[in-house]
Amino acid sequence: MTTPDLYPLLLRPQFHERVWGARTLAPIYPDLATSAPIGEAWLTGDECRIANGQLSGRTLKEISREFGEHLIGESAPDVTRFPLLIKFLFPRDKLSVQVHPDDDGARAMGEPCGKTECWYILHAEPGAQIGLGLKPGTNKAEVERAIRETRMEQLLNWLEVHQGDMVYVDAGTVHAIGPGSVIVETQQNADTTFRLYDYGRPRELHIEQGLRAAKELTRAGKVLTAHAVSENGKTQSNLLSSPCFVIDKFSLKKPWQFQRPQHRKRSVWCLVATQGCGIVEHEGSAPITLAAGEAVVIPAAVERFILKPQWELEFLCSSLPVEQVEHPQTRLYEVTTSSK
């Protein structure tokens, strides 16, 4: 069998039931009817399957092992594992208070990497909140006591979120998500989660492990956004640059050819449509449609492609940094409100 050339890959999303999820996923998936609460739509999960071309039906995990750096790029710490897990979140109830280990902590447990993540607020109802970090001066002993007394949410730093906010959540940050938003989450491809607190709900907690992984001071916060740059029907803005991932937002009103810059290292590009629809064209493969709620993976070996909006297309492009990047500048305490 001839090895197929790599080309832009359309992925089928995976929907995951969560107790805190929603039964309507509009405006991202307005036609999806479900009786169970759906909390997450995984767009680049290991078991997400390719929907186009010669690799159709195969999983992202399988082709990552097969194609390595040709798919993922040399900038990945492990070229046999897909590096980024991107999801839509649909919270209709409070998520548990959680914390994730950093790379060193995860590797000590035998896991490949830690879990730093970020949240792009796609939609937010008035008053929607996230819990990010601890209130100033709070220490771990106070957190443990508050968990036992079922009042730990009072120690969280609660922030109101609004459409367009980008929130950075580096590993070790104690965090929670409240109801009333739709979020695009980009994270290191790991799922080591320690649940510190669940508002008295009868689910397992991981207090000792979570407190060990938690950091009283982190770099988390709302990212200070950069100005958008517009040219010839394309608007681009960098929402976040960090050691683990880079997120750019694009709005297209005219066809545009995307060309890889000349860097020593390359990265896979993950395009996630948040509004509208477009056609991805690449020489040697059939055109594919990218619509809101879908993801297209551009392998590192693909030099160029054309994206033609059908009237207008808005999407996020997530990638790995191809040069050394520091943590983003953030604000953590600009808005402080009481917990709901």
C-alpha angles and dihedrals in degrees: 000000000000114000107244119237114248117255138164107305123214111208129207111231121237118221119214126198115230130177089233095047135110133254093214120050099190134170092029098041104014094164097050110107118193136168092200123070109258113205104170139030109197112210103176103023120146091252096045109120130225114247103194143051133000093328093054113141096021122116127245089240092056097049092043089060092044101045101027115173092006087068103027104029135233093276092073117102088223116025093195096062125063102245105209132056112197123189144170112230122205107187117184094163134030116288116224120269106263144173132196128209123245122241095275093048093047094049090051085060093049095257121134097235146346126255122255112165143175134209126216109198105224097173132002132185116221109284096017110157144191127201109228122177127326129299112268113282096018115138133196094257090058090048092053092049092049091050091055089048093048095239104101094124087071090067095053123100101240118203130186112234130208136192110286097025117136115206124195117210110182120194114281094036114129105226148162137183123226126209128274107058142089112222137191106213122197116187145157107277096260134103105198101140129172113200108212100175138004106184091259095306111145099251129123117273127205100204101155095045092042095051090048091054095041121100121206090211122038139157093249123131146098108316118241100240126228125228118268120248118214130194133160098338097323124104118188132181131174106232096181141355119190141149090267104041146351121222122198126179121215134189116190128192096162134037113278134190113222114208126186114246118235104263128152088237131038135209136203112252121222114200116198117186113219100172136013129358140275144177121242113210124190128170111256098020135077118263116260132204119237112198134173110293094026133105132212120195115212107204117228089243092061107097100189144356138174124237116200115191117217092228093315138357131190119191144157121233115207121190143150120267111261093201135029112298130182126219113282124260109258143174117222106172103036091112122027121179134164120267117265 
